[in-house]
Amino acid sequence: MQTGSQSTSSEFYTNCMRYFEALRKTGKQDFGFEDEFFYTMPAMSEKIISEQ
């Protein structure tokens, strides 16, 4: 069972993947968001792992 923050993180990750997929389908890019996502994802993953 996921905790609240794990559920929120999972939902955020899923939404980001949907956003990236929508960008790919339309041939657009969002480098600013992409940079932030890939910069923060390791920290989010570490937090999720440490809470288990």
Buried (B, 14 or more C-beta within 10 A) or exposed (E): EEEEEBEEBEEBBEEBEEBBEEBEEEEEEEEEEBEEBEEEBEEBEEEBEEEE
